[in-house]
Amino acid sequence: MIEPELAFATLSDDMDCAEDYVKFCMKFVLKNNLSDLEFFDARIEKGLIARLNKVVNTAFNRVTYTECVEILESHIKDKSKKLKFENQVYWGCDLASEHEKYLTDKVF
């Protein structure tokens, strides 16, 4: 989790900074530790390098809290998805890791 504190910056500025920082770190690792990543890609997690490159080369999706809750609620109501969370979803709740993981892995 990255929460940069920048003087006179907007929330959008903070998000830009965080996105740039994550991408910088991934580029650094891809450039300087490629042999390690290849080991992991071959033996631990297939597709790791491709996924890291995708993150580096794709703009991050940005959604509001309200949009996240609405997406989760609509997916829960969609019976074809058979989606159930351990933690209840409603406007005002703290989104749990399971909610964030679903949004990042399945929606975005």
SEKOL-746485 format. One record per residue (C-alpha): residue number from 1; chain; z, y, x. Coordinates in Angstrom, 2 decimals. Layout:
N
<num = NUM	cadena = A	pz = Z	py = Y	px = X> .
...
END
This chain:
108
<num = 1	cadena = A	pz = 0.00	py = 0.00	px = 0.00> .
<num = 2	cadena = A	pz = -0.99	py = 3.34	px = 1.41> .
<num = 3	cadena = A	pz = 0.42	py = 6.56	px = 0.04> .
<num = 4	cadena = A	pz = -0.64	py = 9.36	px = 2.34> .
<num = 5	cadena = A	pz = 1.23	py = 12.62	px = 2.11> .
<num = 6	cadena = A	pz = -1.13	py = 15.47	px = 2.84> .
<num = 7	cadena = A	pz = -0.25	py = 19.13	px = 2.54> .
<num = 8	cadena = A	pz = -2.23	py = 21.02	px = -0.10> .
<num = 9	cadena = A	pz = -4.15	py = 17.87	px = -1.08> .
<num = 10	cadena = A	pz = -5.06	py = 16.69	px = -4.53> .
<num = 11	cadena = A	pz = -4.60	py = 13.16	px = -5.80> .
<num = 12	cadena = A	pz = -8.33	py = 12.67	px = -5.25> .
<num = 13	cadena = A	pz = -7.89	py = 13.77	px = -1.62> .
<num = 14	cadena = A	pz = -5.10	py = 11.20	px = -1.22> .
<num = 15	cadena = A	pz = -7.31	py = 8.46	px = -2.68> .
<num = 16	cadena = A	pz = -10.19	py = 9.44	px = -0.37> .
<num = 17	cadena = A	pz = -7.83	py = 9.31	px = 2.61> .
<num = 18	cadena = A	pz = -6.41	py = 5.92	px = 1.62> .
<num = 19	cadena = A	pz = -9.88	py = 4.45	px = 1.06> .
<num = 20	cadena = A	pz = -11.14	py = 5.79	px = 4.38> .
<num = 21	cadena = A	pz = -8.06	py = 4.41	px = 6.16> .
<num = 22	cadena = A	pz = -8.46	py = 0.91	px = 4.70> .
<num = 23	cadena = A	pz = -12.15	py = 0.89	px = 5.60> .
<num = 24	cadena = A	pz = -11.44	py = 2.20	px = 9.12> .
<num = 25	cadena = A	pz = -8.91	py = -0.60	px = 9.69> .
<num = 26	cadena = A	pz = -11.33	py = -3.25	px = 8.43> .
<num = 27	cadena = A	pz = -14.17	py = -1.91	px = 10.57> .
<num = 28	cadena = A	pz = -11.88	py = -1.92	px = 13.60> .
<num = 29	cadena = A	pz = -10.85	py = -5.54	px = 13.02> .
<num = 30	cadena = A	pz = -14.45	py = -6.62	px = 12.35> .
<num = 31	cadena = A	pz = -15.57	py = -4.98	px = 15.58> .
<num = 32	cadena = A	pz = -12.66	py = -5.92	px = 17.86> .
<num = 33	cadena = A	pz = -11.44	py = -9.24	px = 16.47> .
<num = 34	cadena = A	pz = -14.60	py = -10.89	px = 15.22> .
<num = 35	cadena = A	pz = -13.90	py = -14.20	px = 16.98> .
<num = 36	cadena = A	pz = -10.53	py = -14.45	px = 15.23> .
<num = 37	cadena = A	pz = -12.16	py = -13.66	px = 11.88> .
<num = 38	cadena = A	pz = -14.84	py = -16.27	px = 12.52> .
<num = 39	cadena = A	pz = -12.09	py = -18.84	px = 13.15> .
<num = 40	cadena = A	pz = -10.41	py = -17.92	px = 9.86> .
<num = 41	cadena = A	pz = -13.75	py = -17.82	px = 8.05> .
<num = 42	cadena = A	pz = -14.61	py = -21.33	px = 9.25> .
<num = 43	cadena = A	pz = -11.23	py = -23.00	px = 8.89> .
<num = 44	cadena = A	pz = -8.93	py = -21.05	px = 6.57> .
<num = 45	cadena = A	pz = -10.84	py = -18.90	px = 4.09> .
<num = 46	cadena = A	pz = -14.58	py = -19.35	px = 3.67> .
<num = 47	cadena = A	pz = -16.41	py = -16.10	px = 3.01> .
<num = 48	cadena = A	pz = -13.72	py = -13.91	px = 4.59> .
<num = 49	cadena = A	pz = -16.08	py = -11.91	px = 6.80> .
<num = 50	cadena = A	pz = -18.54	py = -11.35	px = 3.96> .
<num = 51	cadena = A	pz = -15.70	py = -10.14	px = 1.72> .
<num = 52	cadena = A	pz = -14.40	py = -7.74	px = 4.38> .
<num = 53	cadena = A	pz = -17.92	py = -6.37	px = 4.91> .
<num = 54	cadena = A	pz = -18.30	py = -5.90	px = 1.16> .
<num = 55	cadena = A	pz = -15.07	py = -3.87	px = 1.04> .
<num = 56	cadena = A	pz = -16.24	py = -1.75	px = 3.98> .
<num = 57	cadena = A	pz = -19.63	py = -1.06	px = 2.40> .
<num = 58	cadena = A	pz = -18.65	py = -0.56	px = -1.25> .
<num = 59	cadena = A	pz = -17.00	py = 2.45	px = -2.83> .
<num = 60	cadena = A	pz = -13.60	py = 1.71	px = -4.33> .
<num = 61	cadena = A	pz = -13.35	py = 1.74	px = -8.11> .
<num = 62	cadena = A	pz = -10.92	py = 4.30	px = -9.44> .
<num = 63	cadena = A	pz = -9.41	py = 3.97	px = -12.86> .
<num = 64	cadena = A	pz = -6.51	py = 5.64	px = -14.56> .
<num = 65	cadena = A	pz = -3.34	py = 3.83	px = -15.53> .
<num = 66	cadena = A	pz = -4.36	py = 4.16	px = -19.18> .
<num = 67	cadena = A	pz = -7.76	py = 2.62	px = -18.49> .
<num = 68	cadena = A	pz = -6.08	py = -0.31	px = -16.69> .
<num = 69	cadena = A	pz = -3.77	py = -0.97	px = -19.60> .
<num = 70	cadena = A	pz = -6.67	py = -0.75	px = -22.07> .
<num = 71	cadena = A	pz = -8.75	py = -3.18	px = -19.98> .
<num = 72	cadena = A	pz = -5.89	py = -5.65	px = -19.71> .
<num = 73	cadena = A	pz = -5.07	py = -5.42	px = -23.41> .
<num = 74	cadena = A	pz = -8.70	py = -5.97	px = -24.40> .
<num = 75	cadena = A	pz = -9.00	py = -8.98	px = -22.09> .
<num = 76	cadena = A	pz = -5.78	py = -10.46	px = -23.49> .
<num = 77	cadena = A	pz = -7.11	py = -10.05	px = -27.07> .
<num = 78	cadena = A	pz = -10.40	py = -11.71	px = -26.11> .
<num = 79	cadena = A	pz = -9.60	py = -15.31	px = -27.06> .
<num = 80	cadena = A	pz = -12.54	py = -16.64	px = -25.01> .
<num = 81	cadena = A	pz = -10.78	py = -15.55	px = -21.80> .
<num = 82	cadena = A	pz = -7.59	py = -17.49	px = -22.62> .
<num = 83	cadena = A	pz = -5.70	py = -14.92	px = -20.56> .
<num = 84	cadena = A	pz = -1.93	py = -14.89	px = -20.50> .
<num = 85	cadena = A	pz = 0.37	py = -12.97	px = -18.20> .
<num = 86	cadena = A	pz = 3.97	py = -13.69	px = -17.34> .
<num = 87	cadena = A	pz = 4.74	py = -9.96	px = -17.71> .
<num = 88	cadena = A	pz = 3.85	py = -8.16	px = -20.94> .
<num = 89	cadena = A	pz = 1.21	py = -5.43	px = -20.84> .
<num = 90	cadena = A	pz = 1.74	py = -2.24	px = -22.79> .
<num = 91	cadena = A	pz = 1.32	py = 1.47	px = -22.12> .
<num = 92	cadena = A	pz = 4.41	py = 2.60	px = -20.20> .
<num = 93	cadena = A	pz = 5.10	py = -0.69	px = -18.42> .
<num = 94	cadena = A	pz = 4.95	py = -1.01	px = -14.66> .
<num = 95	cadena = A	pz = 1.85	py = -3.01	px = -13.85> .
<num = 96	cadena = A	pz = 2.95	py = -6.22	px = -12.15> .
<num = 97	cadena = A	pz = 1.23	py = -7.87	px = -9.20> .
<num = 98	cadena = A	pz = -0.40	py = -10.35	px = -11.57> .
<num = 99	cadena = A	pz = -1.98	py = -7.46	px = -13.50> .
<num = 100	cadena = A	pz = -3.22	py = -5.72	px = -10.36> .
<num = 101	cadena = A	pz = -4.57	py = -8.99	px = -8.96> .
<num = 102	cadena = A	pz = -6.43	py = -9.72	px = -12.20> .
<num = 103	cadena = A	pz = -7.96	py = -6.23	px = -12.22> .
<num = 104	cadena = A	pz = -9.09	py = -6.43	px = -8.59> .
<num = 105	cadena = A	pz = -10.21	py = -10.08	px = -8.58> .
<num = 106	cadena = A	pz = -11.73	py = -10.46	px = -12.04> .
<num = 107	cadena = A	pz = -12.60	py = -7.02	px = -13.39> .
<num = 108	cadena = A	pz = -13.56	py = -4.98	px = -10.32> .
END
